[in-house]
Amino acid sequence: MDKRRVVVTGLGAVTPLGNSVSDTWDGIRNERCGIGPITLFDTTDYAVKIAGEVKNFSLSDFGIDRKEARKMSRFTQFAVAAACEAVKDSGFTKESILGCKSGVVIGNGIGGFETME
């Protein structure tokens, strides 16, 4: 098996601790907790009342207009925002990225339920 080198050139994150890598790391360093009362839907009929919600998030903060954002489920918006941050962090531009030598790794728990509903 050939060993290939992988170089991480940029990072992006949208988490309950912050909507960027720096905000997330700041939350970790300062021992903040991203868990709190659920605010995105009514929890009356549910036993669980707490979760790790992403707060104060707007895709427009990442240069994507609201009309385009409305076409995406919330977890997709998070992925787009993190990708925008990672590309910016890398120093690449749309013109300088070589598509055949670029990739994206996305971590997602369970997303898209509101879209499926």
C-alpha positions in Angstrom: 0.0 0.0 0.0 1.3 3.4 -0.9 1.6 5.9 1.8 0.2 9.3 0.9 0.9 12.5 2.6 -2.0 14.6 3.8 -1.6 18.3 4.7 -4.2 20.1 6.6 -4.1 23.7 5.3 -7.2 25.2 6.8 -9.7 24.6 9.7 -13.3 25.5 10.1 -15.8 24.8 12.9 -19.4 25.5 13.9 -20.0 24.1 17.4 -22.1 24.7 20.5 -19.0 26.5 21.9 -18.6 28.9 18.9 -19.2 29.5 15.3 -15.5 29.5 14.3 -12.4 27.6 15.2 -11.0 30.4 17.4 -14.3 30.8 19.3 -14.5 27.0 19.8 -10.9 26.8 21.1 -11.6 29.8 23.3 -14.6 28.0 24.8 -12.5 24.9 25.4 -9.6 26.8 27.0 -12.0 28.7 29.3 -13.9 25.6 30.2 -17.2 26.9 28.9 -20.0 24.4 28.4 -22.0 24.3 25.2 -24.8 22.4 26.7 -28.0 24.2 27.8 -31.8 24.4 27.6 -33.2 23.5 24.1 -34.5 26.6 22.4 -35.0 25.5 18.8 -38.2 23.6 19.4 -40.9 23.0 22.1 -39.6 20.3 24.5 -42.9 19.9 26.4 -43.6 16.4 25.1 -40.0 15.2 25.5 -38.1 13.9 28.5 -34.8 15.6 27.4 -34.7 19.3 27.8 -31.0 20.1 27.2 -28.7 19.8 24.2 -25.6 21.3 22.6 -27.2 23.8 20.3 -25.3 26.1 17.9 -26.3 29.7 18.9 -26.2 33.1 17.2 -25.5 31.5 13.8 -26.1 33.2 10.5 -24.7 32.0 7.2 -24.6 35.6 6.0 -21.6 36.1 8.4 -19.8 33.8 5.9 -20.7 35.7 2.8 -23.7 33.5 1.7 -26.9 35.5 1.1 -30.1 34.7 3.0 -31.9 33.6 -0.2 -29.3 30.9 -0.8 -29.2 29.9 2.9 -33.0 29.3 3.0 -32.5 26.5 0.4 -30.2 24.6 2.9 -31.0 22.6 6.0 -29.4 23.9 9.1 -26.7 21.3 9.3 -25.8 21.9 5.7 -25.4 25.6 6.6 -23.0 24.6 9.3 -21.0 22.6 6.9 -20.8 25.4 4.3 -19.8 27.9 7.0 -17.0 25.6 8.3 -15.8 25.0 4.7 -15.8 28.8 4.1 -13.7 29.3 7.2 -11.3 26.4 6.3 -10.7 27.8 2.8 -10.1 31.3 4.2 -7.8 29.8 6.9 -5.9 27.9 4.2 -5.0 31.0 2.2 -6.4 29.5 -1.0 -8.8 31.2 -3.3 -11.4 29.7 -5.6 -8.9 30.1 -8.5 -5.9 28.6 -6.7 -7.5 25.4 -5.3 -6.7 22.4 -7.4 -9.9 20.3 -7.4 -8.1 17.1 -8.1 -5.8 17.5 -5.2 -8.3 19.0 -2.7 -10.7 17.4 -0.3 -13.1 18.1 2.6 -13.7 16.0 5.7 -17.0 16.7 7.5 -18.0 15.4 10.8 -21.8 15.4 11.5 -23.8 13.8 14.3 -27.4 13.5 13.1 -28.4 16.3 10.8 -31.3 17.0 8.5 -34.2 15.8 10.6 -36.1 19.1 10.2 -35.7 18.7 6.4 -37.0 15.1 6.4 -40.0 16.1 8.5 
